[in-house]
Amino acid sequence: MCCAANKNKELIKLLQRAYSEELLASYQYWLGAQVAEGACLDETKSELLEHYEEEFEHAKLLSDKIIALGGSPVITPREWYDHAPEGFAAPSDPQTKTLLEQNIKGEQGAIGFYNEILEFLGECDCSTYKMIEQIRNDEIKHEEDLTGILNKL
């Protein structure tokens, strides 16, 4: 639990946002892999599918934590949008360069948001802090992976 009841409620809201954004990111990665065209195609598709799985795992971790804190995960896709200001970047241009750029931008937003959660937590909740720190580190690696492919184009 967090230090104070009001902080716990705010933490649940932050985690619901993160959960919603992870689910949207997971779908964005999966869909991008399905429609991708262009240079470095196999490597891009493989990376997008790997990130799809990892983002979904993040959502599962966040859901478990929300429930452990006494909240409930956001249950409908429509509500995911309400909770996720970063939103969803539809792959309307299937070129690998565009898909990589969209997903890099999404990762940068996620990294910034997870840094905000870490700042909010401070020393309040060690287990949640460690989980968010690991997810943030995964997002940093995702950004690096995608940038590496983009630099090959």
BAKESE-59597 format. One record per residue (C-alpha): chain; residue in three letters; x, y, z; residue number from 0. Coordinates in steps of 0.05 Angstrom, whole numbers. Layout:
BEGIN
<rec cadena="A" residuo="ala" c1="X" c2="Y" c3="Z" num="NUM"/>
...
This chain:
BEGIN
<rec cadena="A" residuo="met" c1="0" c2="0" c3="0" num="0"/>
<rec cadena="A" residuo="cys" c1="20" c2="72" c3="-8" num="1"/>
<rec cadena="A" residuo="cys" c1="34" c2="120" c3="49" num="2"/>
<rec cadena="A" residuo="ala" c1="-34" c2="153" c3="53" num="3"/>
<rec cadena="A" residuo="ala" c1="-104" c2="134" c3="29" num="4"/>
<rec cadena="A" residuo="asn" c1="-109" c2="195" c3="-16" num="5"/>
<rec cadena="A" residuo="lys" c1="-41" c2="179" c3="-47" num="6"/>
<rec cadena="A" residuo="asn" c1="-63" c2="107" c3="-57" num="7"/>
<rec cadena="A" residuo="lys" c1="-124" c2="130" c3="-96" num="8"/>
<rec cadena="A" residuo="glu" c1="-81" c2="174" c3="-140" num="9"/>
<rec cadena="A" residuo="leu" c1="-32" c2="117" c3="-150" num="10"/>
<rec cadena="A" residuo="ile" c1="-89" c2="72" c3="-174" num="11"/>
<rec cadena="A" residuo="lys" c1="-109" c2="125" c3="-224" num="12"/>
<rec cadena="A" residuo="leu" c1="-38" c2="131" c3="-250" num="13"/>
<rec cadena="A" residuo="leu" c1="-33" c2="55" c3="-256" num="14"/>
<rec cadena="A" residuo="gln" c1="-100" c2="52" c3="-292" num="15"/>
<rec cadena="A" residuo="arg" c1="-73" c2="102" c3="-342" num="16"/>
<rec cadena="A" residuo="ala" c1="-9" c2="62" c3="-350" num="17"/>
<rec cadena="A" residuo="tyr" c1="-49" c2="-2" c3="-358" num="18"/>
<rec cadena="A" residuo="ser" c1="-93" c2="29" c3="-412" num="19"/>
<rec cadena="A" residuo="glu" c1="-33" c2="57" c3="-449" num="20"/>
<rec cadena="A" residuo="glu" c1="3" c2="-10" c3="-447" num="21"/>
<rec cadena="A" residuo="leu" c1="-58" c2="-46" c3="-477" num="22"/>
<rec cadena="A" residuo="leu" c1="-63" c2="6" c3="-532" num="23"/>
<rec cadena="A" residuo="ala" c1="12" c2="2" c3="-545" num="24"/>
<rec cadena="A" residuo="ser" c1="8" c2="-74" c3="-548" num="25"/>
<rec cadena="A" residuo="tyr" c1="-46" c2="-70" c3="-601" num="26"/>
<rec cadena="A" residuo="gln" c1="-9" c2="-15" c3="-639" num="27"/>
<rec cadena="A" residuo="tyr" c1="53" c2="-59" c3="-642" num="28"/>
<rec cadena="A" residuo="trp" c1="14" c2="-121" c3="-663" num="29"/>
<rec cadena="A" residuo="leu" c1="-24" c2="-84" c3="-717" num="30"/>
<rec cadena="A" residuo="gly" c1="38" c2="-50" c3="-743" num="31"/>
<rec cadena="A" residuo="ala" c1="72" c2="-118" c3="-751" num="32"/>
<rec cadena="A" residuo="gln" c1="12" c2="-142" c3="-791" num="33"/>
<rec cadena="A" residuo="val" c1="11" c2="-85" c3="-841" num="34"/>
<rec cadena="A" residuo="ala" c1="85" c2="-65" c3="-845" num="35"/>
<rec cadena="A" residuo="glu" c1="117" c2="-54" c3="-913" num="36"/>
<rec cadena="A" residuo="gly" c1="184" c2="-29" c3="-935" num="37"/>
<rec cadena="A" residuo="ala" c1="257" c2="-33" c3="-916" num="38"/>
<rec cadena="A" residuo="cys" c1="283" c2="-77" c3="-860" num="39"/>
<rec cadena="A" residuo="leu" c1="215" c2="-111" c3="-861" num="40"/>
<rec cadena="A" residuo="asp" c1="231" c2="-177" c3="-827" num="41"/>
<rec cadena="A" residuo="glu" c1="271" c2="-143" c3="-772" num="42"/>
<rec cadena="A" residuo="thr" c1="218" c2="-91" c3="-761" num="43"/>
<rec cadena="A" residuo="lys" c1="161" c2="-141" c3="-758" num="44"/>
<rec cadena="A" residuo="ser" c1="200" c2="-185" c3="-710" num="45"/>
<rec cadena="A" residuo="glu" c1="215" c2="-126" c3="-664" num="46"/>
<rec cadena="A" residuo="leu" c1="144" c2="-102" c3="-665" num="47"/>
<rec cadena="A" residuo="leu" c1="117" c2="-171" c3="-647" num="48"/>
<rec cadena="A" residuo="glu" c1="168" c2="-177" c3="-590" num="49"/>
<rec cadena="A" residuo="his" c1="146" c2="-109" c3="-563" num="50"/>
<rec cadena="A" residuo="tyr" c1="73" c2="-128" c3="-571" num="51"/>
<rec cadena="A" residuo="glu" c1="84" c2="-187" c3="-523" num="52"/>
<rec cadena="A" residuo="glu" c1="124" c2="-145" c3="-474" num="53"/>
<rec cadena="A" residuo="glu" c1="73" c2="-89" c3="-472" num="54"/>
<rec cadena="A" residuo="phe" c1="19" c2="-139" c3="-458" num="55"/>
<rec cadena="A" residuo="glu" c1="60" c2="-168" c3="-401" num="56"/>
<rec cadena="A" residuo="his" c1="67" c2="-98" c3="-373" num="57"/>
<rec cadena="A" residuo="ala" c1="-9" c2="-91" c3="-375" num="58"/>
<rec cadena="A" residuo="lys" c1="-16" c2="-156" c3="-336" num="59"/>
<rec cadena="A" residuo="leu" c1="33" c2="-133" c3="-283" num="60"/>
<rec cadena="A" residuo="leu" c1="-3" c2="-66" c3="-277" num="61"/>
<rec cadena="A" residuo="ser" c1="-71" c2="-101" c3="-272" num="62"/>
<rec cadena="A" residuo="asp" c1="-46" c2="-145" c3="-216" num="63"/>
<rec cadena="A" residuo="lys" c1="-18" c2="-85" c3="-178" num="64"/>
<rec cadena="A" residuo="ile" c1="-83" c2="-45" c3="-187" num="65"/>
<rec cadena="A" residuo="ile" c1="-123" c2="-102" c3="-158" num="66"/>
<rec cadena="A" residuo="ala" c1="-73" c2="-111" c3="-101" num="67"/>
<rec cadena="A" residuo="leu" c1="-81" c2="-38" c3="-83" num="68"/>
<rec cadena="A" residuo="gly" c1="-157" c2="-46" c3="-80" num="69"/>
<rec cadena="A" residuo="gly" c1="-174" c2="-17" c3="-148" num="70"/>
<rec cadena="A" residuo="ser" c1="-199" c2="-49" c3="-212" num="71"/>
<rec cadena="A" residuo="pro" c1="-167" c2="-48" c3="-281" num="72"/>
<rec cadena="A" residuo="val" c1="-201" c2="-10" c3="-337" num="73"/>
<rec cadena="A" residuo="ile" c1="-246" c2="-62" c3="-368" num="74"/>
<rec cadena="A" residuo="thr" c1="-269" c2="-37" c3="-436" num="75"/>
<rec cadena="A" residuo="pro" c1="-227" c2="-15" c3="-495" num="76"/>
<rec cadena="A" residuo="arg" c1="-268" c2="48" c3="-501" num="77"/>
<rec cadena="A" residuo="glu" c1="-247" c2="67" c3="-430" num="78"/>
<rec cadena="A" residuo="trp" c1="-174" c2="54" c3="-447" num="79"/>
<rec cadena="A" residuo="tyr" c1="-177" c2="115" c3="-491" num="80"/>
<rec cadena="A" residuo="asp" c1="-208" c2="157" c3="-435" num="81"/>
<rec cadena="A" residuo="his" c1="-151" c2="137" c3="-388" num="82"/>
<rec cadena="A" residuo="ala" c1="-94" c2="141" c3="-439" num="83"/>
<rec cadena="A" residuo="pro" c1="-78" c2="211" c3="-463" num="84"/>
<rec cadena="A" residuo="glu" c1="-20" c2="185" c3="-505" num="85"/>
<rec cadena="A" residuo="gly" c1="-73" c2="147" c3="-544" num="86"/>
<rec cadena="A" residuo="phe" c1="-63" c2="102" c3="-603" num="87"/>
<rec cadena="A" residuo="ala" c1="-25" c2="118" c3="-667" num="88"/>
<rec cadena="A" residuo="ala" c1="-61" c2="80" c3="-722" num="89"/>
<rec cadena="A" residuo="pro" c1="-14" c2="52" c3="-774" num="90"/>
<rec cadena="A" residuo="ser" c1="-46" c2="90" c3="-831" num="91"/>
<rec cadena="A" residuo="asp" c1="21" c2="92" c3="-867" num="92"/>
<rec cadena="A" residuo="pro" c1="49" c2="21" c3="-865" num="93"/>
<rec cadena="A" residuo="gln" c1="119" c2="40" c3="-885" num="94"/>
<rec cadena="A" residuo="thr" c1="170" c2="14" c3="-834" num="95"/>
<rec cadena="A" residuo="lys" c1="201" c2="83" c3="-826" num="96"/>
<rec cadena="A" residuo="thr" c1="134" c2="114" c3="-806" num="97"/>
<rec cadena="A" residuo="leu" c1="116" c2="56" c3="-760" num="98"/>
<rec cadena="A" residuo="leu" c1="183" c2="59" c3="-725" num="99"/>
<rec cadena="A" residuo="glu" c1="178" c2="135" c3="-716" num="100"/>
<rec cadena="A" residuo="gln" c1="107" c2="128" c3="-688" num="101"/>
<rec cadena="A" residuo="asn" c1="128" c2="75" c3="-639" num="102"/>
<rec cadena="A" residuo="ile" c1="191" c2="112" c3="-618" num="103"/>
<rec cadena="A" residuo="lys" c1="147" c2="172" c3="-601" num="104"/>
<rec cadena="A" residuo="gly" c1="101" c2="127" c3="-561" num="105"/>
<rec cadena="A" residuo="glu" c1="159" c2="98" c3="-523" num="106"/>
<rec cadena="A" residuo="gln" c1="186" c2="167" c3="-507" num="107"/>
<rec cadena="A" residuo="gly" c1="118" c2="186" c3="-479" num="108"/>
<rec cadena="A" residuo="ala" c1="115" c2="122" c3="-438" num="109"/>
<rec cadena="A" residuo="ile" c1="185" c2="134" c3="-410" num="110"/>
<rec cadena="A" residuo="gly" c1="165" c2="204" c3="-389" num="111"/>
<rec cadena="A" residuo="phe" c1="101" c2="180" c3="-356" num="112"/>
<rec cadena="A" residuo="tyr" c1="136" c2="124" c3="-318" num="113"/>
<rec cadena="A" residuo="asn" c1="187" c2="175" c3="-293" num="114"/>
<rec cadena="A" residuo="glu" c1="127" c2="216" c3="-267" num="115"/>
<rec cadena="A" residuo="ile" c1="100" c2="155" c3="-230" num="116"/>
<rec cadena="A" residuo="leu" c1="169" c2="141" c3="-200" num="117"/>
<rec cadena="A" residuo="glu" c1="173" c2="213" c3="-176" num="118"/>
<rec cadena="A" residuo="phe" c1="103" c2="208" c3="-148" num="119"/>
<rec cadena="A" residuo="leu" c1="120" c2="144" c3="-110" num="120"/>
<rec cadena="A" residuo="gly" c1="186" c2="168" c3="-81" num="121"/>
<rec cadena="A" residuo="glu" c1="201" c2="121" c3="-23" num="122"/>
<rec cadena="A" residuo="cys" c1="128" c2="107" c3="-11" num="123"/>
<rec cadena="A" residuo="asp" c1="118" c2="38" c3="-41" num="124"/>
<rec cadena="A" residuo="cys" c1="181" c2="-2" c3="-56" num="125"/>
<rec cadena="A" residuo="ser" c1="148" c2="-60" c3="-93" num="126"/>
<rec cadena="A" residuo="thr" c1="109" c2="-15" c3="-139" num="127"/>
<rec cadena="A" residuo="tyr" c1="170" c2="29" c3="-149" num="128"/>
<rec cadena="A" residuo="lys" c1="212" c2="-31" c3="-171" num="129"/>
<rec cadena="A" residuo="met" c1="157" c2="-55" c3="-218" num="130"/>
<rec cadena="A" residuo="ile" c1="149" c2="13" c3="-251" num="131"/>
<rec cadena="A" residuo="glu" c1="224" c2="22" c3="-255" num="132"/>
<rec cadena="A" residuo="gln" c1="231" c2="-45" c3="-292" num="133"/>
<rec cadena="A" residuo="ile" c1="174" c2="-27" c3="-340" num="134"/>
<rec cadena="A" residuo="arg" c1="207" c2="41" c3="-352" num="135"/>
<rec cadena="A" residuo="asn" c1="273" c2="6" c3="-366" num="136"/>
<rec cadena="A" residuo="asp" c1="238" c2="-40" c3="-415" num="137"/>
<rec cadena="A" residuo="glu" c1="209" c2="20" c3="-451" num="138"/>
<rec cadena="A" residuo="ile" c1="279" c2="51" c3="-455" num="139"/>
<rec cadena="A" residuo="lys" c1="304" c2="-13" c3="-487" num="140"/>
<rec cadena="A" residuo="his" c1="245" c2="-13" c3="-535" num="141"/>
<rec cadena="A" residuo="glu" c1="262" c2="58" c3="-556" num="142"/>
<rec cadena="A" residuo="glu" c1="335" c2="38" c3="-567" num="143"/>
<rec cadena="A" residuo="asp" c1="315" c2="-24" c3="-607" num="144"/>
<rec cadena="A" residuo="leu" c1="269" c2="15" c3="-652" num="145"/>
<rec cadena="A" residuo="thr" c1="319" c2="71" c3="-662" num="146"/>
<rec cadena="A" residuo="gly" c1="371" c2="20" c3="-681" num="147"/>
<rec cadena="A" residuo="ile" c1="327" c2="-6" c3="-737" num="148"/>
<rec cadena="A" residuo="leu" c1="308" c2="64" c3="-759" num="149"/>
<rec cadena="A" residuo="asn" c1="381" c2="83" c3="-764" num="150"/>
<rec cadena="A" residuo="lys" c1="391" c2="26" c3="-814" num="151"/>
<rec cadena="A" residuo="leu" c1="339" c2="54" c3="-862" num="152"/>
